[in-house]
């Protein structure tokens, strides 16, 4: 067989087919440590294409010096970032976002291997770059041309006015370790990196292995752009090893992923003994509530069904904000099922490289197996009213090699049992949960034990008010969707950089985004005390 070579040297993939025997030799992804690219010497773990099963890349961090990572961030990256004013950091983010935006077509092509459709990839890739632009813009508009950020007004302490207090924010002297999930390999990195850069704190990026090749491609361009000073960002491809052992009270661990992994990280000595700051955003059993007024034929009914169907198929249901519980009045269950069936019947499952496909694959066969197992557990108290979790006929793909699954809708038949409120099928699955009385809705929503987002679809202000008052304490974000805002609504599952993203309880108890609130996560608030003249001088010169 003749030699075929297709080499994409900027962090993408390298294939070789040589000799008389065909062999696929995927690239070993490199980590970026202390200004150099490091490639592990072993064979590593092979990551495969979610739709075809073909090898994509190899991942390993064997031999990586984690202490060197942290020391470089503290000694080189931190001082370099802190040497820039807020305005200069914001300008650097704009340069970075512009550089990545010009190269995003390559990221989109590579994203197809994750199982995501081109539309799915827009939320991840364009969303991540757009978030970087937003933080740059907010920084340029709202932050001073200095190094110190004030918090609130001057506080008089003494009676004569000669002794006052002022709260200020300064950059932490540590590092941000971001540990990200597989489902958003670009957005997950950039939405944490941008506010950390504004805060003047260097970052170490640790992506999930399943989609690390896409993060690696973007990371190579982040470094090549020259927009950020050396040490401002480093990259670990593979296991984290003993990285957390080097973290302490000036450091931040920013985690996105499963609640189980968050619990393990939260119990690490870096957090429990050294007091490293820990922020978690984890999967949750988010709900969407249909109001009794939103009967068939109303705009709100149509909006509800459309939103549920969209959440099921976007990223093949692999979003931490996906609607897992659809709370529906008992009298409207059949109508909602019929509406979902009409929409889901049009879904085309298959290889995302085929333009007719509207829902791609789950990230891996293992992930599909876990989702099927979760559906089986849910089926103990629910019945499958749409789809077959064990069978699908994907377009332009092999159902055995690709991690494909049909959309599934369950109907809870015993709302008193806990399964629907505790078991999450992290895939194209949602469960309809009937409610009898409007007074039941808040309690049902709360049974998720803390969620990233909930939504209320109704045109009845009294119903909406009652739901918000009872459900808000259990949610990081609530969307109230009706005919008046539908045209501009960004949807149930889409976090926006201007608003906080996170939630209590099972959702992790953390908070990301939210404009400048995110920047302050990576800074220390200190109360300064002294004479008005001294305090004013400190602020003016900083």
C-alpha positions as CSV (number, residue, x, y, z in Angstrom):
1,X,0.0,0.0,0.0
2,X,1.4,3.4,-0.9
3,X,2.2,5.9,1.8
4,X,-0.6,8.3,2.8
5,X,0.3,11.1,5.1
6,X,-2.0,13.8,6.5
7,X,-0.2,15.8,9.1
8,X,-1.8,18.7,10.9
9,X,1.2,19.9,12.9
10,X,-0.6,22.6,15.0
11,X,-1.9,20.2,17.7
12,X,-4.3,18.4,15.5
13,X,-3.9,14.8,14.3
14,X,-1.2,12.8,12.5
15,X,-2.1,9.6,10.6
16,X,0.3,7.2,8.9
17,X,-0.5,4.2,6.7
18,X,2.7,2.4,5.7
19,X,4.0,-0.7,4.0
20,X,1.7,-3.5,2.9
21,X,-0.3,-3.5,6.1
22,X,-2.6,-0.6,7.1
23,X,-2.0,0.8,10.6
24,X,-3.4,3.9,12.2
25,X,-0.9,5.5,14.4
26,X,-2.5,8.5,16.2
27,X,-0.5,11.3,17.6
28,X,0.6,11.4,21.2
29,X,-0.7,14.7,22.5
30,X,1.8,16.9,24.2
31,X,1.5,18.9,27.4
32,X,2.9,22.4,27.7
33,X,5.1,22.8,30.7
34,X,7.4,25.7,31.7
35,X,7.5,27.1,28.2
36,X,8.2,23.8,26.4
37,X,6.0,21.0,24.9
38,X,6.4,17.7,26.7
39,X,5.5,14.3,25.1
40,X,5.2,11.3,27.3
41,X,7.5,8.4,26.5
42,X,4.9,5.6,26.8
43,X,2.1,4.5,24.5
44,X,-0.5,6.2,26.6
45,X,-4.3,5.7,26.3
46,X,-5.8,5.7,22.8
47,X,-8.9,7.9,22.3
48,X,-11.2,7.0,19.4
49,X,-13.6,8.8,17.2
50,X,-17.1,8.7,18.9
51,X,-18.9,8.1,15.6
52,X,-16.5,5.7,13.7
53,X,-14.5,4.1,16.5
54,X,-11.2,4.9,14.7
55,X,-8.2,6.0,16.8
56,X,-7.8,9.7,17.0
57,X,-5.0,10.4,19.5
58,X,-3.0,9.0,22.4
59,X,-3.0,10.7,25.8
60,X,-0.4,10.4,28.6
61,X,1.3,12.5,31.2
62,X,3.8,9.9,32.3
63,X,7.0,11.5,33.5
64,X,5.5,15.0,33.6
65,X,7.0,17.2,36.4
66,X,4.0,18.6,38.2
67,X,6.1,20.6,40.7
68,X,7.7,22.3,37.8
69,X,4.3,23.2,36.4
70,X,3.2,24.9,39.6
71,X,6.5,26.7,40.3
72,X,6.6,28.1,36.7
73,X,3.1,29.4,37.1
74,X,4.0,31.1,40.4
75,X,7.4,32.4,39.6
76,X,6.9,33.3,35.9
77,X,3.3,33.5,34.9
78,X,1.9,35.2,38.0
79,X,4.4,38.1,38.1
80,X,4.0,38.6,34.3
81,X,0.2,38.8,34.5
82,X,0.3,41.0,37.6
83,X,2.7,43.3,35.8
84,X,-0.1,44.1,33.4
85,X,-2.9,46.5,34.4
86,X,-6.5,45.3,34.2
87,X,-6.8,47.2,30.9
88,X,-3.8,45.5,29.5
89,X,-5.1,42.1,30.5
90,X,-8.4,42.8,28.8
91,X,-6.6,43.9,25.7
92,X,-4.6,40.6,25.7
93,X,-7.9,38.7,25.9
94,X,-9.2,40.5,22.9
95,X,-6.1,39.6,20.9
96,X,-6.4,36.0,22.0
97,X,-10.0,35.7,21.0
98,X,-9.4,37.4,17.7
99,X,-6.5,34.9,17.0
100,X,-8.7,31.9,17.9
101,X,-11.7,33.2,16.0
102,X,-9.7,33.3,12.7
103,X,-8.7,29.6,13.2
104,X,-12.0,28.1,14.4
105,X,-12.8,26.3,11.2
106,X,-10.1,23.8,12.0
107,X,-11.5,23.3,15.5
108,X,-15.0,22.6,14.0
109,X,-13.6,19.9,11.8
110,X,-11.8,18.3,14.7
111,X,-14.9,18.5,16.9
112,X,-16.7,16.0,14.7
113,X,-14.6,13.3,16.2
114,X,-16.2,14.0,19.6
115,X,-19.6,13.0,18.2
116,X,-20.9,16.5,18.2
117,X,-22.8,17.9,15.2
118,X,-21.6,21.1,13.6
119,X,-24.4,22.9,15.4
120,X,-23.4,21.3,18.7
121,X,-19.8,22.5,18.1
122,X,-21.0,26.1,17.7
123,X,-22.0,26.3,21.4
124,X,-18.6,24.9,22.4
125,X,-16.2,26.6,20.0
126,X,-17.9,29.8,19.1
127,X,-19.3,30.0,22.6
128,X,-15.9,29.7,24.2
129,X,-14.3,32.3,21.9
130,X,-17.4,34.6,22.3
131,X,-17.1,34.3,26.1
132,X,-13.5,35.4,25.9
133,X,-14.6,38.4,23.8
134,X,-17.2,39.2,26.4
135,X,-14.8,39.2,29.4
136,X,-12.4,41.4,27.4
137,X,-15.2,43.9,26.7
138,X,-16.4,43.9,30.3
139,X,-12.8,44.3,31.6
140,X,-12.2,47.3,29.3
141,X,-15.5,48.9,30.3
142,X,-15.6,48.2,34.0
143,X,-12.1,47.7,35.4
144,X,-9.6,50.5,36.2
145,X,-6.3,51.1,34.4
146,X,-4.4,49.8,37.5
147,X,-3.8,46.7,39.6
148,X,-6.2,47.1,42.5
149,X,-10.0,46.8,42.5
150,X,-12.1,48.5,45.1
151,X,-15.2,46.9,46.5
152,X,-17.9,49.2,47.8
153,X,-17.7,52.6,49.3
154,X,-15.3,54.0,51.9
155,X,-16.5,53.0,55.3
156,X,-16.2,55.5,58.2
157,X,-15.0,53.8,61.3
158,X,-14.0,56.6,63.7
159,X,-16.3,59.4,64.8
160,X,-14.0,62.2,63.7
161,X,-13.6,60.9,60.2
162,X,-9.8,60.3,60.5
163,X,-10.1,56.5,60.5
164,X,-11.8,54.7,57.6
165,X,-12.0,51.4,55.9
166,X,-12.0,50.3,52.3
167,X,-12.4,46.8,50.8
168,X,-10.2,46.0,47.9
169,X,-9.4,43.0,45.7
170,X,-5.9,42.0,44.7
171,X,-4.6,39.1,42.6
172,X,-4.0,35.8,44.3
173,X,-0.3,34.8,44.2
174,X,-1.1,31.2,43.3
175,X,-2.4,29.3,40.3
176,X,-5.8,28.3,38.9
177,X,-6.0,24.5,38.2
178,X,-8.9,24.0,35.9
179,X,-10.2,20.4,35.6
180,X,-12.7,20.1,32.8
181,X,-15.4,17.7,31.6
182,X,-15.4,15.9,28.2
183,X,-18.5,17.6,26.8
184,X,-17.2,21.2,26.3
185,X,-13.4,20.9,25.5
186,X,-13.2,24.5,24.3
187,X,-15.8,26.5,26.1
188,X,-15.0,24.8,29.4
189,X,-11.4,25.9,29.1
190,X,-11.9,29.5,27.9
191,X,-14.7,30.4,30.3
192,X,-12.4,29.7,33.2
193,X,-9.2,31.1,31.6
194,X,-10.6,34.5,30.6
195,X,-11.6,35.7,34.1
196,X,-8.4,34.2,35.6
197,X,-6.4,36.3,33.1
198,X,-8.3,39.4,34.0
199,X,-7.7,38.7,37.7
200,X,-3.9,38.3,37.0
201,X,-3.6,34.7,38.0
202,X,-1.9,32.0,35.8
203,X,-3.8,28.8,34.8
204,X,-3.0,25.2,34.4
205,X,-5.5,23.5,32.1
206,X,-6.4,19.8,32.6
207,X,-8.9,18.6,30.0
208,X,-10.9,15.3,30.1
209,X,-9.1,12.6,28.2
210,X,-12.0,11.6,25.9
211,X,-11.8,15.0,24.0
212,X,-8.4,16.3,25.0
213,X,-7.3,16.4,21.3
214,X,-9.7,19.3,20.6
215,X,-8.5,21.2,23.7
216,X,-4.9,20.5,22.6
217,X,-5.5,22.0,19.2
218,X,-6.9,25.2,20.7
219,X,-4.1,25.3,23.3
220,X,-1.4,25.2,20.7
221,X,-3.0,28.3,19.1
222,X,-3.3,30.0,22.5
223,X,0.4,29.6,22.9
224,X,1.2,30.5,19.3
225,X,-0.8,33.7,19.5
226,X,1.6,35.3,21.9
227,X,-1.3,37.2,23.4
228,X,-0.6,36.0,26.9
229,X,2.8,36.3,28.7
230,X,4.8,33.1,29.2
231,X,3.6,31.1,32.2
232,X,0.1,32.6,32.1
233,X,-1.3,29.3,30.8
234,X,0.1,25.7,30.8
235,X,-1.5,22.4,29.7
236,X,-1.6,18.9,31.2
237,X,-2.7,16.2,28.8
238,X,-3.3,13.0,30.7
239,X,-3.6,12.2,34.4
240,X,-3.0,14.9,37.0
241,X,-0.8,12.7,39.0
242,X,0.4,14.4,42.2
243,X,-0.4,17.9,40.9
244,X,-2.8,18.7,43.8
245,X,-0.1,18.0,46.3
246,X,1.6,21.2,45.3
247,X,-1.4,23.4,45.8
248,X,-2.3,25.6,48.8
249,X,-4.1,28.6,50.2
250,X,-3.3,30.9,47.3
251,X,-4.5,28.5,44.7
252,X,-7.9,27.7,43.1
253,X,-9.2,24.4,41.8
254,X,-11.9,25.1,39.3
255,X,-13.7,21.8,38.5
256,X,-16.4,20.8,36.0
257,X,-17.7,17.2,35.9
258,X,-19.4,14.6,37.9
259,X,-20.5,15.0,41.5
260,X,-18.5,11.9,42.4
261,X,-15.2,13.3,41.1
262,X,-16.0,16.6,42.7
263,X,-16.4,14.8,46.1
264,X,-13.0,13.2,45.6
265,X,-11.2,16.5,44.8
266,X,-13.0,18.3,47.6
267,X,-11.6,15.7,50.0
268,X,-8.0,16.2,48.9
269,X,-5.6,17.6,51.5
270,X,-5.0,20.6,49.2
271,X,-8.5,21.7,50.0
272,X,-9.1,20.2,53.5
273,X,-5.7,21.1,55.0
274,X,-4.0,23.7,52.8
275,X,-7.3,25.6,52.2
276,X,-7.0,25.8,48.4
277,X,-10.1,27.4,47.1
278,X,-12.4,24.9,45.4
279,X,-15.2,25.7,42.9
280,X,-17.3,22.9,41.5
281,X,-19.9,22.8,38.7
282,X,-21.3,19.3,38.5
283,X,-24.1,17.4,36.7
284,X,-27.5,18.0,38.1
285,X,-31.1,16.8,37.6
286,X,-32.4,20.0,36.1
287,X,-36.1,20.5,35.6
288,X,-38.4,22.4,33.3
289,X,-41.9,23.1,34.5
290,X,-45.0,23.5,32.3
291,X,-47.6,25.8,33.8
292,X,-51.3,24.7,33.9
293,X,-52.2,27.7,31.7
294,X,-49.9,26.5,28.9
295,X,-52.4,24.1,27.2
296,X,-52.2,22.8,23.7
297,X,-52.5,25.6,21.2
298,X,-50.8,28.3,23.3
299,X,-47.4,29.6,22.4
300,X,-46.1,28.5,25.8
301,X,-47.0,24.8,25.1
302,X,-45.2,24.9,21.8
303,X,-42.2,26.5,23.4
304,X,-42.1,23.9,26.1
305,X,-42.1,20.9,23.8
306,X,-39.6,22.5,21.5
307,X,-37.2,23.3,24.4
308,X,-37.5,19.7,25.8
309,X,-36.8,18.2,22.4
310,X,-33.9,20.5,21.8
311,X,-32.3,19.7,25.1
312,X,-32.6,16.0,24.4
313,X,-30.7,16.0,21.2
314,X,-28.2,18.9,21.7
315,X,-24.8,17.3,22.3
316,X,-26.7,14.0,22.4
317,X,-28.0,15.1,25.8
318,X,-24.5,15.4,27.2
319,X,-24.8,18.8,28.9
320,X,-24.7,19.4,32.6
321,X,-27.6,21.9,32.1
322,X,-29.8,19.4,30.1
323,X,-33.5,19.0,31.2
324,X,-33.6,15.7,33.0
325,X,-37.0,16.2,34.6
326,X,-40.0,17.6,32.8
327,X,-42.7,18.5,35.3
328,X,-46.1,18.5,33.5
329,X,-49.7,18.8,34.8
330,X,-51.4,15.4,34.9
331,X,-54.0,16.5,32.4
332,X,-51.4,17.4,29.8
333,X,-49.1,14.4,29.9
334,X,-50.5,12.8,26.7
335,X,-50.4,16.1,24.8
336,X,-46.7,16.6,25.8
337,X,-45.8,13.1,24.8
338,X,-47.5,13.5,21.4
339,X,-45.8,16.8,20.9
340,X,-42.4,15.4,21.7
341,X,-43.0,12.4,19.5
342,X,-43.8,14.6,16.5
343,X,-40.5,16.5,17.0
344,X,-38.3,13.6,17.9
345,X,-39.5,11.5,14.9
346,X,-37.7,14.1,12.7
347,X,-34.4,13.6,14.5
348,X,-31.7,11.9,12.3
349,X,-29.1,10.1,14.4
350,X,-25.7,9.3,12.8
351,X,-22.2,10.4,11.8
352,X,-22.1,14.2,12.4
353,X,-20.0,14.5,9.2
354,X,-23.2,13.7,7.3
355,X,-25.1,17.0,6.7
356,X,-28.5,15.3,7.2
357,X,-27.7,14.2,10.7
358,X,-29.2,16.3,13.5
359,X,-28.0,14.2,16.5
360,X,-24.5,12.7,16.7
361,X,-22.9,10.2,19.0
362,X,-22.2,10.0,22.7
363,X,-18.6,10.6,23.5
364,X,-17.7,6.9,23.9
365,X,-19.1,3.4,24.0
366,X,-18.5,3.4,27.8
367,X,-20.6,6.5,28.1
368,X,-23.4,4.9,26.1
369,X,-23.2,1.8,28.4
370,X,-23.5,4.1,31.4
371,X,-26.5,5.9,30.0
372,X,-28.3,2.7,29.1
373,X,-27.7,1.4,32.6
374,X,-29.2,4.6,34.1
375,X,-32.2,4.2,31.8
376,X,-32.7,0.7,33.1
377,X,-32.6,2.0,36.7
378,X,-35.0,4.8,35.9
379,X,-37.4,2.2,34.3
380,X,-38.0,0.6,37.7
381,X,-40.4,3.5,38.4
382,X,-41.0,4.8,34.9
383,X,-42.0,3.5,31.5
384,X,-40.3,4.3,28.2
385,X,-42.9,6.2,26.1
386,X,-40.6,7.1,23.3
387,X,-37.4,5.5,21.8
388,X,-35.4,2.4,22.4
389,X,-32.2,2.9,24.4
390,X,-30.8,-0.4,23.1
391,X,-31.4,0.0,19.4
392,X,-30.7,2.7,16.8
393,X,-29.9,2.7,13.1
394,X,-27.4,5.5,12.6
395,X,-26.9,7.2,9.2
396,X,-23.5,6.8,7.6
397,X,-22.2,4.8,10.6
398,X,-21.8,1.5,12.3
399,X,-24.1,1.1,15.3
400,X,-21.6,-1.1,17.0
401,X,-18.5,0.9,16.5
402,X,-20.1,4.3,17.1
403,X,-21.5,5.4,20.4
404,X,-25.0,6.1,19.1
405,X,-28.2,6.1,21.0
406,X,-31.8,7.0,20.1
407,X,-33.6,9.8,22.0
408,X,-35.5,8.4,24.9
409,X,-38.5,9.8,26.9
410,X,-39.7,8.2,30.1
411,X,-42.9,8.7,32.0
412,X,-42.6,8.5,35.8
413,X,-45.4,6.2,37.1
414,X,-44.6,6.6,40.8
415,X,-43.7,10.2,41.7
416,X,-43.2,9.2,45.4
417,X,-40.2,7.1,44.6
418,X,-36.8,8.8,44.4
419,X,-35.3,7.4,41.2
420,X,-36.4,10.2,38.8
421,X,-35.0,12.8,41.2
422,X,-31.7,11.0,41.9
423,X,-30.6,9.0,38.9
424,X,-29.1,10.9,36.0
425,X,-28.9,9.4,32.5
426,X,-26.2,11.7,31.0
427,X,-27.4,11.3,27.4
428,X,-30.4,11.9,25.2
429,X,-32.9,11.1,27.9
430,X,-35.6,13.0,29.9
431,X,-38.3,11.9,32.3
432,X,-41.8,13.3,32.3
433,X,-43.1,13.7,35.9
434,X,-46.8,14.5,36.3
435,X,-48.0,16.9,39.0
436,X,-51.5,17.2,40.4
437,X,-51.5,20.5,42.2
438,X,-49.6,23.7,41.5
439,X,-48.5,23.6,45.2
440,X,-46.6,20.4,44.4
441,X,-44.3,22.0,41.8
442,X,-41.8,23.6,44.1
443,X,-41.4,20.5,46.2
444,X,-40.9,18.4,43.1
445,X,-38.3,20.8,41.8
446,X,-36.4,20.7,45.1
447,X,-36.2,16.9,45.1
448,X,-33.3,17.2,42.7
449,X,-31.3,18.3,45.7
450,X,-29.8,21.4,44.0
451,X,-29.6,22.1,40.3
452,X,-27.7,24.3,37.8
453,X,-30.8,25.5,36.1
454,X,-34.5,25.2,36.0
455,X,-37.1,26.7,33.7
456,X,-40.7,27.7,34.0
457,X,-42.8,27.9,30.9
458,X,-46.0,29.8,31.6
459,X,-47.8,33.1,30.8
460,X,-49.5,33.2,34.2
461,X,-47.6,35.7,36.5
462,X,-49.1,34.3,39.7
463,X,-48.0,30.7,38.8
464,X,-44.5,31.9,37.8
465,X,-44.1,33.9,41.0
466,X,-45.1,31.0,43.2
467,X,-42.6,28.7,41.4
468,X,-39.8,31.1,41.5
469,X,-40.2,31.8,45.2
470,X,-40.1,28.1,46.0
471,X,-37.6,26.9,43.4
472,X,-35.0,29.7,43.4
473,X,-33.2,28.5,46.6
474,X,-32.5,25.2,44.9
475,X,-31.2,26.6,41.6
476,X,-28.3,28.6,40.3
477,X,-30.3,30.0,37.4
478,X,-34.0,30.1,36.5
479,X,-35.4,30.8,33.0
480,X,-38.9,32.1,32.8
481,X,-39.9,31.4,29.2
482,X,-43.0,32.8,27.5
483,X,-44.2,34.3,24.2
484,X,-42.8,37.8,25.1
485,X,-39.1,36.8,25.5
486,X,-39.0,33.7,23.3
487,X,-37.5,35.6,20.3
488,X,-34.4,36.5,22.3
489,X,-34.2,33.7,24.8
490,X,-30.9,31.8,24.7
491,X,-32.7,28.7,26.0
492,X,-32.8,26.5,29.1
493,X,-29.4,24.9,28.7
494,X,-27.1,27.8,27.7
495,X,-25.0,29.6,30.3
496,X,-24.2,33.1,29.4
497,X,-21.0,34.9,30.5
498,X,-22.9,37.9,31.9
499,X,-24.8,35.6,34.4
500,X,-23.7,33.3,37.0
501,X,-23.4,29.6,36.2
502,X,-23.5,27.0,39.0
503,X,-25.9,25.8,41.7
504,X,-26.3,24.5,45.2
505,X,-26.2,21.0,46.5
506,X,-25.8,18.3,43.9
507,X,-24.9,20.9,41.3
508,X,-21.6,21.5,43.2
509,X,-22.2,24.5,45.4
510,X,-20.1,26.7,43.2
511,X,-20.4,29.6,40.8
512,X,-18.8,30.6,37.6
513,X,-19.2,33.4,35.0
514,X,-21.5,36.3,36.0
515,X,-19.4,39.1,34.5
516,X,-16.9,40.6,36.9
517,X,-18.1,38.2,39.7
518,X,-16.1,35.5,38.0
519,X,-12.9,37.7,38.1
520,X,-13.3,38.2,41.8
521,X,-13.3,34.4,42.4
522,X,-9.5,34.5,41.6
523,X,-8.8,37.5,43.8
524,X,-8.4,38.2,47.6
525,X,-10.7,40.7,49.2
526,X,-9.0,42.6,51.9
527,X,-10.2,45.3,54.3
528,X,-7.8,48.3,54.3
529,X,-7.9,50.6,57.4
530,X,-6.2,53.9,57.9
531,X,-6.6,57.7,57.3
532,X,-8.6,58.8,54.3
533,X,-5.5,60.3,52.8
534,X,-3.5,57.1,53.1
535,X,-6.3,54.9,51.7
536,X,-6.9,57.3,48.8
537,X,-3.2,57.3,48.0
538,X,-3.0,53.5,48.1
539,X,-5.9,53.3,45.7
540,X,-4.8,56.0,43.4
541,X,-1.3,54.6,43.0
542,X,-2.5,51.1,42.4
